[in-house]
């Protein structure tokens, strides 16, 4: 079982930056393909970004391409999402997710991810 814990959410204004993080105790996150998803009220959980086990080949949703950066911090056993030039439509609960161990293929569909954190709220005001 992989337990994921997100942190770093908050309330910011349009154009601001924020970094959210995901950590796990007892499991090495670099063994897993990982992703960030987000969910706004009344909407389905949507893909934001994903990264390979090695930390390369990041992929992004079109809506965040060029503004968000997903990365690994292996020294801290953490997954990061740096969010720049935030917009009100970025508001939502941000979840980190991990695929099963030994799986190396990046996927955008949430059904491909086995382990989920509890989420952290990001609110961007106009």
C-alpha positions in Angstrom: 0.0 0.0 0.0 1.3 3.4 -0.9 0.1 6.3 1.2 0.4 9.7 -0.4 0.1 13.0 1.4 -0.2 16.3 -0.4 0.7 19.7 1.0 1.3 23.3 -0.1 -2.2 24.3 -1.2 -3.6 27.7 -0.4 -5.3 30.8 -1.6 -3.6 33.1 -4.1 -4.4 35.8 -6.6 -4.4 35.6 -10.4 -0.9 35.6 -11.7 0.7 34.3 -8.5 2.7 31.1 -8.1 2.3 28.2 -5.8 4.0 24.8 -5.3 2.3 21.7 -4.1 4.1 18.6 -2.9 3.3 15.0 -2.4 5.3 12.7 -0.1 5.1 9.1 1.1 6.5 7.4 4.1 7.9 4.0 3.7 7.6 3.9 -0.1 10.1 5.3 -2.6 8.1 7.4 -5.0 10.7 7.1 -7.8 9.6 3.5 -8.2 6.2 4.7 -9.5 4.9 6.7 -12.4 3.1 9.6 -10.8 0.7 12.3 -11.7 -1.3 15.3 -10.5 -5.0 15.5 -11.0 -7.4 18.2 -9.9 -11.1 18.5 -9.3 -13.3 21.5 -9.1 -16.8 21.6 -7.7 -19.3 20.0 -10.0 -16.6 18.7 -12.4 -14.9 15.4 -12.9 -11.4 14.9 -11.7 -9.1 15.9 -14.5 -5.5 15.1 -15.5 -2.9 17.9 -14.9 0.5 16.4 -15.3 2.4 13.1 -15.1 6.1 12.1 -14.9 8.0 8.8 -15.4 9.8 6.8 -12.8 13.1 8.3 -13.8 11.8 11.9 -13.7 11.9 12.4 -17.4 9.2 12.6 -20.1 6.8 14.8 -18.3 3.4 15.3 -19.9 0.9 18.1 -19.3 -2.7 18.9 -19.9 -3.0 21.6 -22.6 -4.6 23.9 -20.1 -1.4 24.0 -17.9 1.3 23.5 -20.5 3.9 26.2 -20.2 2.7 27.3 -16.7 3.0 24.2 -14.6 6.1 22.0 -14.0 6.0 18.5 -12.5 9.2 17.2 -11.0 10.6 14.8 -8.5 12.8 15.5 -5.5 14.3 12.1 -4.8 16.3 13.4 -1.9 13.0 14.3 -0.1 11.1 11.4 -1.6 8.6 13.9 -3.0 6.7 14.8 -6.1 6.3 18.6 -6.8 4.0 20.7 -9.0 5.2 24.2 -9.5 2.3 26.3 -10.7 3.0 29.7 -12.2 0.8 32.4 -13.6 -2.2 30.9 -11.9 -5.7 31.6 -13.2 -9.1 31.3 -11.4 -9.9 28.2 -13.5 -6.9 26.5 -11.8 -9.0 26.4 -8.6 -9.7 23.0 -7.3 -8.5 20.2 -5.1 -5.2 18.8 -6.3 -4.5 15.1 -5.9 -1.3 13.2 -6.4 -1.6 9.7 -7.7 0.7 6.7 -8.4 0.5 3.8 -10.8 1.3 0.3 -9.6 4.8 -0.6 -8.9 6.9 -1.8 -11.9 4.6 0.0 -14.3 6.5 2.4 -16.5 3.9 3.7 -18.9 2.6 7.2 -18.3 -1.2 7.5 -18.6 -3.6 10.4 -18.5 -6.7 8.6 -17.4 -7.4 8.5 -13.7 -8.4 4.8 -13.8 -4.8 3.9 -14.5 -3.7 5.2 -11.1 -3.9 2.9 -8.1 -2.9 5.1 -5.2 -4.3 8.5 -4.3 -3.7 11.2 -1.7 -6.4 13.0 0.1 -5.9 16.2 -1.9 -4.9 19.8 -1.1 -7.1 22.9 -1.9 -5.8 25.5 -4.3 -7.9 28.6 -4.7 -7.1 31.4 -7.2 -9.0 34.6 -6.9 -9.6 37.0 -9.7 
